[in-house]
Amino acid sequence: MDGPDYFIGVAQQALWILALAAAPVLIPALLCGIVIGMVQAATSINEATLTFVPKLIVVGICLALFGSAILMLMVDFTQDIFARIPEITR
């Protein structure tokens, strides 16, 4: 097992897991922010809580729906990393 290539592969896998874990929360929050921004632009209402509260609700709903899947994804990755430790020490 080649050292630098191995760690680059682990870093790439970690970034991919990070993207998969963050997407179910960030994408709906982004879409909610865009819709609310368009409503604010159309109505000229510039209230800070009008953007914060709906995004908070959307993020909470997404975490309730996808939280267990995100957690299992991270647990599997962590177990895989710990299982690879004996290969590194050879």
ZAKOL-387697 format. One record per residue: residue number from 1; residue in three letters; y, z, x of N, C-alpha, C, O in turn. Coordinates in nm, 4 decimals. Layout:
! residues N
@nr=NUM; rest=ALA; n.c2=Y; n.c3=Z; n.c1=X; ca.c2=Y; ca.c3=Z; ca.c1=X; c.c2=Y; c.c3=Z; c.c1=X; o.c2=Y; o.c3=Z; o.c1=X $
...
This chain:
! residues 90
@nr=1; rest=MET; n.c2=-0.1176; n.c3=0.0000; n.c1=0.0848; ca.c2=0.0000; ca.c3=0.0000; ca.c1=0.0000; c.c2=0.1234; c.c3=0.0000; c.c1=0.0890; o.c2=0.1393; o.c3=0.0854; o.c1=0.1762 $
@nr=2; rest=ASP; n.c2=0.2097; n.c3=-0.0971; n.c1=0.0652; ca.c2=0.3295; ca.c3=-0.1124; ca.c1=0.1452; c.c2=0.4388; c.c3=-0.0212; c.c1=0.0900; o.c2=0.4658; o.c3=-0.0236; o.c1=-0.0301 $
@nr=3; rest=GLY; n.c2=0.5007; n.c3=0.0573; n.c1=0.1739; ca.c2=0.5970; ca.c3=0.1581; ca.c1=0.1318; c.c2=0.7188; c.c3=0.1078; c.c1=0.0578; o.c2=0.7374; o.c3=0.1425; o.c1=-0.0588 $
@nr=4; rest=PRO; n.c2=0.8034; n.c3=0.0266; n.c1=0.1215; ca.c2=0.9276; ca.c3=-0.0147; ca.c1=0.0548; c.c2=0.9030; c.c3=-0.0961; c.c1=-0.0720; o.c2=0.9727; o.c3=-0.0775; o.c1=-0.1717 $
@nr=5; rest=ASP; n.c2=0.8048; n.c3=-0.1860; n.c1=-0.0692; ca.c2=0.7766; ca.c3=-0.2662; ca.c1=-0.1880; c.c2=0.7260; c.c3=-0.1803; c.c1=-0.3028; o.c2=0.7566; o.c3=-0.2062; o.c1=-0.4192 $
@nr=6; rest=TYR; n.c2=0.6491; n.c3=-0.0790; n.c1=-0.2694; ca.c2=0.5973; ca.c3=0.0109; ca.c1=-0.3717; c.c2=0.7122; c.c3=0.0839; c.c1=-0.4416; o.c2=0.7155; o.c3=0.0915; o.c1=-0.5645 $
@nr=7; rest=PHE; n.c2=0.8050; n.c3=0.1368; n.c1=-0.3642; ca.c2=0.9146; ca.c3=0.2132; ca.c1=-0.4228; c.c2=1.0127; c.c3=0.1240; c.c1=-0.4979; o.c2=1.0735; o.c3=0.1678; o.c1=-0.5955 $
@nr=8; rest=ILE; n.c2=1.0288; n.c3=0.0013; n.c1=-0.4543; ca.c2=1.1122; ca.c3=-0.0928; ca.c1=-0.5295; c.c2=1.0470; c.c3=-0.1232; c.c1=-0.6638; o.c2=1.1157; o.c3=-0.1335; o.c1=-0.7654 $
@nr=9; rest=GLY; n.c2=0.9151; n.c3=-0.1375; n.c1=-0.6646; ca.c2=0.8429; ca.c3=-0.1596; ca.c1=-0.7895; c.c2=0.8556; c.c3=-0.0419; c.c1=-0.8847; o.c2=0.8719; o.c3=-0.0610; o.c1=-1.0052 $
@nr=10; rest=VAL; n.c2=0.8482; n.c3=0.0788; n.c1=-0.8320; ca.c2=0.8643; ca.c3=0.1982; ca.c1=-0.9150; c.c2=1.0065; c.c3=0.2055; c.c1=-0.9703; o.c2=1.0263; o.c3=0.2421; o.c1=-1.0862 $
@nr=11; rest=ALA; n.c2=1.1051; n.c3=0.1709; n.c1=-0.8884; ca.c2=1.2437; ca.c3=0.1729; ca.c1=-0.9348; c.c2=1.2653; c.c3=0.0679; c.c1=-1.0436; o.c2=1.3353; o.c3=0.0942; o.c1=-1.1414 $
@nr=12; rest=GLN; n.c2=1.2067; n.c3=-0.0495; n.c1=-1.0283; ca.c2=1.2187; ca.c3=-0.1526; ca.c1=-1.1312; c.c2=1.1539; c.c3=-0.1068; c.c1=-1.2614; o.c2=1.2083; o.c3=-0.1279; o.c1=-1.3698 $
@nr=13; rest=GLN; n.c2=1.0376; n.c3=-0.0444; n.c1=-1.2496; ca.c2=0.9700; ca.c3=0.0068; ca.c1=-1.3687; c.c2=1.0532; c.c3=0.1167; c.c1=-1.4353; o.c2=1.0599; o.c3=0.1237; o.c1=-1.5580 $
@nr=14; rest=ALA; n.c2=1.1156; n.c3=0.2012; n.c1=-1.3558; ca.c2=1.1989; ca.c3=0.3086; ca.c1=-1.4109; c.c2=1.3200; c.c3=0.2512; c.c1=-1.4844; o.c2=1.3572; o.c3=0.3015; o.c1=-1.5904 $
@nr=15; rest=LEU; n.c2=1.3812; n.c3=0.1477; n.c1=-1.4299; ca.c2=1.4953; ca.c3=0.0856; ca.c1=-1.4977; c.c2=1.4530; c.c3=0.0192; c.c1=-1.6277; o.c2=1.5265; o.c3=0.0233; o.c1=-1.7263 $
@nr=16; rest=TRP; n.c2=1.3345; n.c3=-0.0422; n.c1=-1.6287; ca.c2=1.2848; ca.c3=-0.1047; ca.c1=-1.7508; c.c2=1.2570; c.c3=0.0012; c.c1=-1.8578; o.c2=1.2905; o.c3=-0.0189; o.c1=-1.9746 $
@nr=17; rest=ILE; n.c2=1.1966; n.c3=0.1129; n.c1=-1.8195; ca.c2=1.1708; ca.c3=0.2231; ca.c1=-1.9128; c.c2=1.3024; c.c3=0.2789; c.c1=-1.9655; o.c2=1.3130; o.c3=0.3116; o.c1=-2.0837 $
@nr=18; rest=LEU; n.c2=1.4019; n.c3=0.2900; n.c1=-1.8793; ca.c2=1.5331; ca.c3=0.3374; ca.c1=-1.9216; c.c2=1.5945; c.c3=0.2449; c.c1=-2.0257; o.c2=1.6508; o.c3=0.2918; o.c1=-2.1247 $
@nr=19; rest=ALA; n.c2=1.5843; n.c3=0.1144; n.c1=-2.0045; ca.c2=1.6382; ca.c3=0.0185; ca.c1=-2.1010; c.c2=1.5633; c.c3=0.0277; c.c1=-2.2340; o.c2=1.6252; o.c3=0.0231; o.c1=-2.3403 $
@nr=20; rest=LEU; n.c2=1.4318; n.c3=0.0406; n.c1=-2.2287; ca.c2=1.3536; ca.c3=0.0521; ca.c1=-2.3517; c.c2=1.3821; c.c3=0.1822; c.c1=-2.4260; o.c2=1.3776; o.c3=0.1857; o.c1=-2.5489 $
@nr=21; rest=ALA; n.c2=1.4109; n.c3=0.2873; n.c1=-2.3532; ca.c2=1.4391; ca.c3=0.4161; ca.c1=-2.4165; c.c2=1.5791; c.c3=0.4214; c.c1=-2.4754; o.c2=1.6008; o.c3=0.4871; o.c1=-2.5772 $
@nr=22; rest=ALA; n.c2=1.6744; n.c3=0.3532; n.c1=-2.4129; ca.c2=1.8133; ca.c3=0.3606; ca.c1=-2.4589; c.c2=1.8452; c.c3=0.2598; c.c1=-2.5689; o.c2=1.9336; o.c3=0.2845; o.c1=-2.6510 $
@nr=23; rest=ALA; n.c2=1.7756; n.c3=0.1478; n.c1=-2.5718; ca.c2=1.8083; ca.c3=0.0409; ca.c1=-2.6663; c.c2=1.7999; c.c3=0.0819; c.c1=-2.8135; o.c2=1.8892; o.c3=0.0452; o.c1=-2.8899 $
@nr=24; rest=PRO; n.c2=1.6974; n.c3=0.1560; n.c1=-2.8574; ca.c2=1.6920; ca.c3=0.1902; ca.c1=-2.9999; c.c2=1.8072; c.c3=0.2789; c.c1=-3.0470; o.c2=1.8310; o.c3=0.2899; o.c1=-3.1672 $
@nr=25; rest=VAL; n.c2=1.8768; n.c3=0.3404; n.c1=-2.9566; ca.c2=1.9908; ca.c3=0.4247; ca.c1=-2.9941; c.c2=2.1226; c.c3=0.3510; c.c1=-2.9710; o.c2=2.2125; o.c3=0.3568; o.c1=-3.0549 $
@nr=26; rest=LEU; n.c2=2.1342; n.c3=0.2824; n.c1=-2.8586; ca.c2=2.2616; ca.c3=0.2186; ca.c1=-2.8242; c.c2=2.2938; c.c3=0.0959; c.c1=-2.9085; o.c2=2.4096; o.c3=0.0750; o.c1=-2.9447 $
@nr=27; rest=ILE; n.c2=2.1937; n.c3=0.0146; n.c1=-2.9403; ca.c2=2.2210; ca.c3=-0.1076; ca.c1=-3.0148; c.c2=2.2729; c.c3=-0.0774; c.c1=-3.1561; o.c2=2.3742; o.c3=-0.1354; o.c1=-3.1952 $
@nr=28; rest=PRO; n.c2=2.2086; n.c3=0.0104; n.c1=-3.2346; ca.c2=2.2664; ca.c3=0.0421; ca.c1=-3.3654; c.c2=2.4047; c.c3=0.1080; c.c1=-3.3565; o.c2=2.4902; o.c3=0.0832; o.c1=-3.4415 $
@nr=29; rest=ALA; n.c2=2.4271; n.c3=0.1911; n.c1=-3.2553; ca.c2=2.5596; ca.c3=0.2520; ca.c1=-3.2381; c.c2=2.6640; c.c3=0.1464; c.c1=-3.2062; o.c2=2.7770; o.c3=0.1538; o.c1=-3.2543 $
@nr=30; rest=LEU; n.c2=2.6266; n.c3=0.0480; n.c1=-3.1253; ca.c2=2.7178; ca.c3=-0.0617; ca.c1=-3.0940; c.c2=2.7505; c.c3=-0.1427; c.c1=-3.2184; o.c2=2.8668; o.c3=-0.1745; o.c1=-3.2432 $
@nr=31; rest=LEU; n.c2=2.6490; n.c3=-0.1761; n.c1=-3.2963; ca.c2=2.6724; ca.c3=-0.2534; ca.c1=-3.4184; c.c2=2.7582; c.c3=-0.1761; c.c1=-3.5184; o.c2=2.8458; o.c3=-0.2332; o.c1=-3.5833 $
@nr=32; rest=CYS; n.c2=2.7324; n.c3=-0.0471; n.c1=-3.5300; ca.c2=2.8138; ca.c3=0.0376; ca.c1=-3.6177; c.c2=2.9590; c.c3=0.0403; c.c1=-3.5711; o.c2=3.0508; o.c3=0.0331; o.c1=-3.6528 $
@nr=33; rest=GLY; n.c2=2.9798; n.c3=0.0507; n.c1=-3.4407; ca.c2=3.1155; ca.c3=0.0513; ca.c1=-3.3860; c.c2=3.1879; c.c3=-0.0795; c.c1=-3.4105; o.c2=3.3078; o.c3=-0.0800; o.c1=-3.4385 $
@nr=34; rest=ILE; n.c2=3.1158; n.c3=-0.1912; n.c1=-3.4002; ca.c2=3.1778; ca.c3=-0.3215; ca.c1=-3.4249; c.c2=3.2185; c.c3=-0.3347; c.c1=-3.5709; o.c2=3.3289; o.c3=-0.3801; o.c1=-3.6013 $
@nr=35; rest=VAL; n.c2=3.1288; n.c3=-0.2946; n.c1=-3.6618; ca.c2=3.1603; ca.c3=-0.3046; ca.c1=-3.8046; c.c2=3.2789; c.c3=-0.2155; c.c1=-3.8400; o.c2=3.3697; o.c3=-0.2577; o.c1=-3.9117 $
@nr=36; rest=ILE; n.c2=3.2779; n.c3=-0.0937; n.c1=-3.7904; ca.c2=3.3887; ca.c3=-0.0022; ca.c1=-3.8199; c.c2=3.5187; c.c3=-0.0521; c.c1=-3.7579; o.c2=3.6253; o.c3=-0.0377; o.c1=-3.8176 $
@nr=37; rest=GLY; n.c2=3.5106; n.c3=-0.1108; n.c1=-3.6384; ca.c2=3.6299; ca.c3=-0.1672; ca.c1=-3.5757; c.c2=3.6879; c.c3=-0.2818; c.c1=-3.6562; o.c2=3.8098; o.c3=-0.2956; o.c1=-3.6667 $
@nr=38; rest=MET; n.c2=3.6005; n.c3=-0.3646; n.c1=-3.7135; ca.c2=3.6500; ca.c3=-0.4740; ca.c1=-3.7975; c.c2=3.7135; c.c3=-0.4212; c.c1=-3.9259; o.c2=3.8146; o.c3=-0.4744; o.c1=-3.9717 $
@nr=39; rest=VAL; n.c2=3.6544; n.c3=-0.3166; n.c1=-3.9842; ca.c2=3.7129; ca.c3=-0.2561; ca.c1=-4.1040; c.c2=3.8475; c.c3=-0.1934; c.c1=-4.0712; o.c2=3.9424; o.c3=-0.2051; o.c1=-4.1487 $
@nr=40; rest=GLN; n.c2=3.8560; n.c3=-0.1270; n.c1=-3.9566; ca.c2=3.9840; ca.c3=-0.0671; ca.c1=-3.9170; c.c2=4.0895; c.c3=-0.1740; c.c1=-3.8907; o.c2=4.2062; o.c3=-0.1551; o.c1=-3.9249 $
@nr=41; rest=ALA; n.c2=4.0506; n.c3=-0.2837; n.c1=-3.8315; ca.c2=4.1458; ca.c3=-0.3911; ca.c1=-3.8055; c.c2=4.1932; c.c3=-0.4551; c.c1=-3.9354; o.c2=4.3094; o.c3=-0.4941; o.c1=-3.9471 $
@nr=42; rest=ALA; n.c2=4.1038; n.c3=-0.4657; n.c1=-4.0320; ca.c2=4.1407; ca.c3=-0.5283; ca.c1=-4.1591; c.c2=4.2285; c.c3=-0.4376; c.c1=-4.2438; o.c2=4.3146; o.c3=-0.4861; o.c1=-4.3172 $
@nr=43; rest=THR; n.c2=4.2080; n.c3=-0.3074; n.c1=-4.2347; ca.c2=4.2824; ca.c3=-0.2148; ca.c1=-4.3195; c.c2=4.3959; c.c3=-0.1440; c.c1=-4.2476; o.c2=4.4726; o.c3=-0.0716; o.c1=-4.3110 $
@nr=44; rest=SER; n.c2=4.4083; n.c3=-0.1627; n.c1=-4.1183; ca.c2=4.5110; ca.c3=-0.0974; ca.c1=-4.0351; c.c2=4.5015; c.c3=0.0548; c.c1=-4.0389; o.c2=4.6022; o.c3=0.1241; o.c1=-4.0244 $
@nr=45; rest=ILE; n.c2=4.3815; n.c3=0.1059; n.c1=-4.0582; ca.c2=4.3583; ca.c3=0.2510; ca.c1=-4.0524; c.c2=4.3098; c.c3=0.2830; c.c1=-3.9119; o.c2=4.2042; o.c3=0.2352; o.c1=-3.8705 $
@nr=46; rest=ASN; n.c2=4.3851; n.c3=0.3626; n.c1=-3.8390; ca.c2=4.3490; ca.c3=0.3965; ca.c1=-3.7009; c.c2=4.3225; c.c3=0.5462; c.c1=-3.6889; o.c2=4.3990; o.c3=0.6187; o.c1=-3.6254 $
@nr=47; rest=GLU; n.c2=4.2164; n.c3=0.5904; n.c1=-3.7487; ca.c2=4.1776; ca.c3=0.7309; ca.c1=-3.7441; c.c2=4.0588; c.c3=0.7454; c.c1=-3.6493; o.c2=3.9595; o.c3=0.6739; o.c1=-3.6624 $
@nr=48; rest=ALA; n.c2=4.0689; n.c3=0.8369; n.c1=-3.5551; ca.c2=3.9644; ca.c3=0.8526; ca.c1=-3.4540; c.c2=3.8335; c.c3=0.9027; c.c1=-3.5135; o.c2=3.7256; o.c3=0.8616; o.c1=-3.4710 $
@nr=49; rest=THR; n.c2=3.8432; n.c3=0.9918; n.c1=-3.6122; ca.c2=3.7206; ca.c3=1.0442; ca.c1=-3.6714; c.c2=3.6480; c.c3=0.9389; c.c1=-3.7541; o.c2=3.5280; o.c3=0.9515; o.c1=-3.7785 $
@nr=50; rest=LEU; n.c2=3.7179; n.c3=0.8371; n.c1=-3.7967; ca.c2=3.6550; ca.c3=0.7306; ca.c1=-3.8744; c.c2=3.5557; c.c3=0.6527; c.c1=-3.7899; o.c2=3.4600; o.c3=0.5976; o.c1=-3.8442 $
@nr=51; rest=THR; n.c2=3.5753; n.c3=0.6462; n.c1=-3.6592; ca.c2=3.4795; ca.c3=0.5776; ca.c1=-3.5732; c.c2=3.3725; c.c3=0.6721; c.c1=-3.5201; o.c2=3.2586; o.c3=0.6310; o.c1=-3.4982 $
@nr=52; rest=PHE; n.c2=3.4082; n.c3=0.7976; n.c1=-3.4996; ca.c2=3.3159; ca.c3=0.8914; ca.c1=-3.4364; c.c2=3.2048; c.c3=0.9375; c.c1=-3.5309; o.c2=3.0875; o.c3=0.9365; o.c1=-3.4936 $
@nr=53; rest=VAL; n.c2=3.2403; n.c3=0.9771; n.c1=-3.6509; ca.c2=3.1431; ca.c3=1.0366; ca.c1=-3.7432; c.c2=3.0339; c.c3=0.9376; c.c1=-3.7845; o.c2=2.9165; o.c3=0.9742; o.c1=-3.7794 $
@nr=54; rest=PRO; n.c2=3.0658; n.c3=0.8140; n.c1=-3.8251; ca.c2=2.9563; ca.c3=0.7222; ca.c1=-3.8602; c.c2=2.8643; c.c3=0.6896; c.c1=-3.7424; o.c2=2.7430; o.c3=0.6780; o.c1=-3.7595 $
@nr=55; rest=LYS; n.c2=2.9221; n.c3=0.6749; n.c1=-3.6231; ca.c2=2.8373; ca.c3=0.6494; ca.c1=-3.5060; c.c2=2.7478; c.c3=0.7692; c.c1=-3.4777; o.c2=2.6316; o.c3=0.7518; o.c1=-3.4409 $
@nr=56; rest=LEU; n.c2=2.7988; n.c3=0.8878; n.c1=-3.4939; ca.c2=2.7185; ca.c3=1.0085; ca.c1=-3.4758; c.c2=2.6035; c.c3=1.0130; c.c1=-3.5755; o.c2=2.4915; o.c3=1.0497; o.c1=-3.5399 $
@nr=57; rest=ILE; n.c2=2.6304; n.c3=0.9763; n.c1=-3.6986; ca.c2=2.5261; ca.c3=0.9737; ca.c1=-3.8014; c.c2=2.4206; c.c3=0.8681; c.c1=-3.7685; o.c2=2.3009; o.c3=0.8937; o.c1=-3.7809 $
@nr=58; rest=VAL; n.c2=2.4650; n.c3=0.7497; n.c1=-3.7266; ca.c2=2.3716; ca.c3=0.6425; ca.c1=-3.6918; c.c2=2.2845; c.c3=0.6829; c.c1=-3.5729; o.c2=2.1638; o.c3=0.6586; o.c1=-3.5737 $
@nr=59; rest=VAL; n.c2=2.3437; n.c3=0.7435; n.c1=-3.4720; ca.c2=2.2661; ca.c3=0.7877; ca.c1=-3.3555; c.c2=2.1658; c.c3=0.8952; c.c1=-3.3964; o.c2=2.0521; o.c3=0.8937; o.c1=-3.3494 $
@nr=60; rest=GLY; n.c2=2.2051; n.c3=0.9873; n.c1=-3.4818; ca.c2=2.1127; ca.c3=1.0905; ca.c1=-3.5296; c.c2=1.9957; c.c3=1.0318; c.c1=-3.6068; o.c2=1.8817; o.c3=1.0745; o.c1=-3.5887 $
@nr=61; rest=ILE; n.c2=2.0230; n.c3=0.9338; n.c1=-3.6928; ca.c2=1.9161; ca.c3=0.8686; ca.c1=-3.7685; c.c2=1.8223; c.c3=0.7928; c.c1=-3.6745; o.c2=1.7003; o.c3=0.7978; o.c1=-3.6902 $
@nr=62; rest=CYS; n.c2=1.8795; n.c3=0.7233; n.c1=-3.5777; ca.c2=1.7962; ca.c3=0.6485; ca.c1=-3.4821; c.c2=1.7099; c.c3=0.7419; c.c1=-3.3980; o.c2=1.5940; o.c3=0.7110; o.c1=-3.3703 $
@nr=63; rest=LEU; n.c2=1.7648; n.c3=0.8547; n.c1=-3.3576; ca.c2=1.6847; ca.c3=0.9506; ca.c1=-3.2816; c.c2=1.5739; c.c3=1.0106; c.c1=-3.3671; o.c2=1.4642; o.c3=1.0368; o.c1=-3.3176 $
@nr=64; rest=ALA; n.c2=1.6024; n.c3=1.0326; n.c1=-3.4965; ca.c2=1.4987; ca.c3=1.0841; ca.c1=-3.5855; c.c2=1.3876; c.c3=0.9808; c.c1=-3.6042; o.c2=1.2701; o.c3=1.0167; o.c1=-3.6114 $
@nr=65; rest=LEU; n.c2=1.4244; n.c3=0.8529; n.c1=-3.6121; ca.c2=1.3256; ca.c3=0.7477; ca.c1=-3.6338; c.c2=1.2483; c.c3=0.7131; c.c1=-3.5069; o.c2=1.1259; o.c3=0.7005; o.c1=-3.5095 $
@nr=66; rest=PHE; n.c2=1.3202; n.c3=0.6978; n.c1=-3.3961; ca.c2=1.2595; ca.c3=0.6469; ca.c1=-3.2729; c.c2=1.2391; c.c3=0.7529; c.c1=-3.1654; o.c2=1.1906; o.c3=0.7211; o.c1=-3.0568 $
@nr=67; rest=GLY; n.c2=1.2745; n.c3=0.8765; n.c1=-3.1927; ca.c2=1.2661; ca.c3=0.9812; ca.c1=-3.0911; c.c2=1.1264; c.c3=1.0035; c.c1=-3.0369; o.c2=1.1084; o.c3=1.0208; o.c1=-2.9164 $
@nr=68; rest=SER; n.c2=1.0274; n.c3=1.0031; n.c1=-3.1249; ca.c2=0.8907; ca.c3=1.0265; ca.c1=-3.0785; c.c2=0.8411; c.c3=0.9096; c.c1=-2.9937; o.c2=0.7695; o.c3=0.9306; o.c1=-2.8957 $
@nr=69; rest=ALA; n.c2=0.8780; n.c3=0.7869; n.c1=-3.0299; ca.c2=0.8367; ca.c3=0.6707; ca.c1=-2.9500; c.c2=0.9028; c.c3=0.6733; c.c1=-2.8124; o.c2=0.8395; o.c3=0.6417; o.c1=-2.7116 $
@nr=70; rest=ILE; n.c2=1.0291; n.c3=0.7108; n.c1=-2.8090; ca.c2=1.1008; ca.c3=0.7199; ca.c1=-2.6813; c.c2=1.0375; c.c3=0.8286; c.c1=-2.5942; o.c2=1.0171; o.c3=0.8094; o.c1=-2.4743 $
@nr=71; rest=LEU; n.c2=1.0071; n.c3=0.9418; n.c1=-2.6553; ca.c2=0.9462; ca.c3=1.0517; ca.c1=-2.5807; c.c2=0.8094; c.c3=1.0124; c.c1=-2.5258; o.c2=0.7775; o.c3=1.0436; o.c1=-2.4111 $
@nr=72; rest=MET; n.c2=0.7284; n.c3=0.9440; n.c1=-2.6068; ca.c2=0.5958; ca.c3=0.9009; ca.c1=-2.5598; c.c2=0.6082; c.c3=0.7992; c.c1=-2.4470; o.c2=0.5279; o.c3=0.8006; o.c1=-2.3537 $
@nr=73; rest=LEU; n.c2=0.7068; n.c3=0.7117; n.c1=-2.4544; ca.c2=0.7307; ca.c3=0.6144; ca.c1=-2.3475; c.c2=0.7620; c.c3=0.6851; c.c1=-2.2166; o.c2=0.7099; o.c3=0.6483; o.c1=-2.1113 $
@nr=74; rest=MET; n.c2=0.8471; n.c3=0.7868; n.c1=-2.2236; ca.c2=0.8839; ca.c3=0.8599; ca.c1=-2.1031; c.c2=0.7689; c.c3=0.9470; c.c1=-2.0517; o.c2=0.7525; o.c3=0.9628; o.c1=-1.9308 $
@nr=75; rest=VAL; n.c2=0.6897; n.c3=1.0030; n.c1=-2.1424; ca.c2=0.5745; ca.c3=1.0835; ca.c1=-2.1006; c.c2=0.4718; c.c3=0.9956; c.c1=-2.0304; o.c2=0.4171; o.c3=1.0343; o.c1=-1.9272 $
@nr=76; rest=ASP; n.c2=0.4455; n.c3=0.8781; n.c1=-2.0854; ca.c2=0.3507; ca.c3=0.7861; ca.c1=-2.0216; c.c2=0.3978; c.c3=0.7443; c.c1=-1.8828; o.c2=0.3182; o.c3=0.7368; o.c1=-1.7892 $
@nr=77; rest=PHE; n.c2=0.5275; n.c3=0.7172; n.c1=-1.8699; ca.c2=0.5814; ca.c3=0.6799; ca.c1=-1.7399; c.c2=0.5684; c.c3=0.7941; c.c1=-1.6401; o.c2=0.5307; o.c3=0.7725; o.c1=-1.5250 $
@nr=78; rest=THR; n.c2=0.5994; n.c3=0.9149; n.c1=-1.6840; ca.c2=0.5906; ca.c3=1.0312; ca.c1=-1.5959; c.c2=0.4459; c.c3=1.0565; c.c1=-1.5534; o.c2=0.4199; o.c3=1.0861; o.c1=-1.4368 $
@nr=79; rest=GLN; n.c2=0.3527; n.c3=1.0450; n.c1=-1.6466; ca.c2=0.2122; ca.c3=1.0629; ca.c1=-1.6115; c.c2=0.1656; c.c3=0.9556; c.c1=-1.5136; o.c2=0.0873; o.c3=0.9838; o.c1=-1.4229 $
@nr=80; rest=ASP; n.c2=0.2132; n.c3=0.8333; n.c1=-1.5315; ca.c2=0.1784; ca.c3=0.7253; ca.c1=-1.4394; c.c2=0.2324; c.c3=0.7537; c.c1=-1.2994; o.c2=0.1633; o.c3=0.7304; o.c1=-1.2002 $
@nr=81; rest=ILE; n.c2=0.3538; n.c3=0.8032; n.c1=-1.2912; ca.c2=0.4131; ca.c3=0.8359; ca.c1=-1.1609; c.c2=0.3340; c.c3=0.9470; c.c1=-1.0927; o.c2=0.3056; o.c3=0.9390; o.c1=-0.9732 $
@nr=82; rest=PHE; n.c2=0.2981; n.c3=1.0521; n.c1=-1.1696; ca.c2=0.2206; ca.c3=1.1615; ca.c1=-1.1106; c.c2=0.0808; c.c3=1.1156; c.c1=-1.0708; o.c2=0.0256; o.c3=1.1656; o.c1=-0.9728 $
@nr=83; rest=ALA; n.c2=0.0227; n.c3=1.0217; n.c1=-1.1446; ca.c2=-0.1096; ca.c3=0.9709; ca.c1=-1.1095; c.c2=-0.1055; c.c3=0.8877; c.c1=-0.9816; o.c2=-0.2069; o.c3=0.8753; o.c1=-0.9129 $
@nr=84; rest=ARG; n.c2=0.0092; n.c3=0.8313; n.c1=-0.9493; ca.c2=0.0230; ca.c3=0.7493; ca.c1=-0.8289; c.c2=0.0482; c.c3=0.8309; c.c1=-0.7020; o.c2=0.0459; o.c3=0.7750; o.c1=-0.5924 $
@nr=85; rest=ILE; n.c2=0.0715; n.c3=0.9587; n.c1=-0.7139; ca.c2=0.1038; ca.c3=1.0414; ca.c1=-0.5972; c.c2=-0.0070; c.c3=1.0384; c.c1=-0.4917; o.c2=0.0250; o.c3=1.0275; o.c1=-0.3734 $
@nr=86; rest=PRO; n.c2=-0.1364; n.c3=1.0475; n.c1=-0.5280; ca.c2=-0.2389; ca.c3=1.0415; ca.c1=-0.4231; c.c2=-0.2392; c.c3=0.9083; c.c1=-0.3474; o.c2=-0.2752; o.c3=0.9055; o.c1=-0.2297 $
@nr=87; rest=GLU; n.c2=-0.2002; n.c3=0.7987; n.c1=-0.4115; ca.c2=-0.1961; ca.c3=0.6697; ca.c1=-0.3435; c.c2=-0.0866; c.c3=0.6653; c.c1=-0.2380; o.c2=-0.0998; o.c3=0.5957; o.c1=-0.1373 $
@nr=88; rest=ILE; n.c2=0.0200; n.c3=0.7387; n.c1=-0.2604; ca.c2=0.1327; ca.c3=0.7377; ca.c1=-0.1670; c.c2=0.0972; c.c3=0.8131; c.c1=-0.0391; o.c2=0.1399; o.c3=0.7746; o.c1=0.0697 $
@nr=89; rest=THR; n.c2=0.0207; n.c3=0.9186; n.c1=-0.0518; ca.c2=-0.0067; ca.c3=1.0048; ca.c1=0.0640; c.c2=-0.1132; c.c3=0.9479; c.c1=0.1571; o.c2=-0.1384; o.c3=1.0045; o.c1=0.2634 $
@nr=90; rest=ARG; n.c2=-0.1754; n.c3=0.8380; n.c1=0.1192; ca.c2=-0.2795; ca.c3=0.7793; ca.c1=0.2058; c.c2=-0.2202; c.c3=0.7072; c.c1=0.3225; o.c2=-0.2934; o.c3=0.6523; o.c1=0.4049 $
